Every structure is written in C-alpha cells, then in structure tokens.
Amino acid sequence: MNKILGKEPYIHENCRLYQTVLGQYTEIDGHNYLENVRMGDFSYTSPFCIIQNAEIGKFANIAAMVRIGPTAHPMDRPTLHHFTYRRIKYGLAPTDDEKFFHWRGAQKVFIGHDTWIGHGAVIMPGVRIGNGAVVGSGAVVTKDVAPYTVVAGVAAKPIKGRFPEDTVKKLEEIRWWDWPYELIKERLDDFYLPIEEFTEKYFRTGAIEDTK
C-alpha cells in the first residue's frame, strides 16, 4: 500500500509500542516492538524490528529485522535468569528489581540523522551511531561509529568513509535534516546534485538563517 505520510506517525498492524515518542512523517512497519524509544521526523522502520532504550534522529532508515539495544542479563549474579529481577512473575516477591530495570534503561543507543541500519544488524546498548553513517547487513555494532562512516562485520569495523573529511564537516554544519518541511520541498531538486555541488551551495551561504 502506497501510504502518503503526514504529521501523524503511521503505525502498521501487529506492533507494540511502550514509552515511545514518534516524530512527524514517521512510519513503523508491521511486527515491530519499540520500548523507551524516541524517533525523529521522517525516520522509519521496516518489518520485524525490535528497538529498546534508543534515541533515533531524523531521516533514519532502519531495515527489516534490526535489533537495537538488546537488553542485558545480570552477569555478575549467581544466575543470569530473570527471576532475580522479574520477581512478581514467578511469585517470588511482591516487587520487581526496579533498580536493575533503571540501569538497563539507561544504557541507551544514540543513532544520528540520515543513517542507514542494514538488514538484520544488531546495535548493542550504549553505542552511538554518527550522522550519515551506514551499518552493513548482519553487522553487530559494539563500538561507536563516526559520522558518515560505513561499518560491517561481527564485530563491526569501519570499511570506508562515505565522503572526504572536508565534505563531512560541511554536511555537519549545513544540518539539512533540520530544515523545515516546506524548505526541503522547495530545495528537493538540490538533493540530486553531486555532493560537492550541494555542500558548495549551502555551506555558509545563509542556509541556517533561511531555516528559522
């Protein structure tokens, strides 16, 4: 179905969302589970994603079966099993171990703007993915990823930079992802320009003032 997105998020069937805030023009595809997530404008997920404890920027492209922020078990305890923190479920105590849940929720993943997370990738808790970065399919990301860097593998390692360092610095200053909707619409043709022409046009040319 070719759904036209709008200011209200579009959530497909068979999704469960808890403590989640979605921006404008966002789309959550079918069979997704999101918990303690904040997602910026224009970002989307494909089917069968599980995302927990994450801050996701604008224009993020998340492929199918991606796992972001897989929750940890308490490896320093005599048992890994969750009866020690989901105590109510097993009738072992009148309360759960909220201190543990608070710790787990604080191990947030931060994913920048205009990122691409490939099919089946796993982003471990506490990792930061820079703006414009690409995570290859099936990668397991255990360390921070620099802006506009392509990583792949288990554990993921840098493969290449998308653009020269000078171009990356210009894109980070232009911050086109913060342009309002109407300005993006007005400048749509410029997104088909070679990257050098795009950055030359908008780097320190009053583009930031135009967005206010």
URZICOR-V73293 format. One line per field, one symbol per residue. phi: phi as a letter, one per 40 degrees, with the letter a starting at -180 (. if undefined). A space follows every 10 residues. Layout:
phi->???
This chain:
phi->.ccccaccdb bccgbbbbfb bbccfcabcc gbbbafbbbc dgcabccgbb bbfabbccfc bbccgcbbgd cccccccdbc ccccbbccdb gcacbccccc cccccccccb bccfbbbcdg cbbcdgcbbc dgcbbcdgcb cbbdbcdfbc bahbccbcba ccbcdccccc ccccfdcccc dcccccbdcc cccddccccc cbcfbgcccc cc
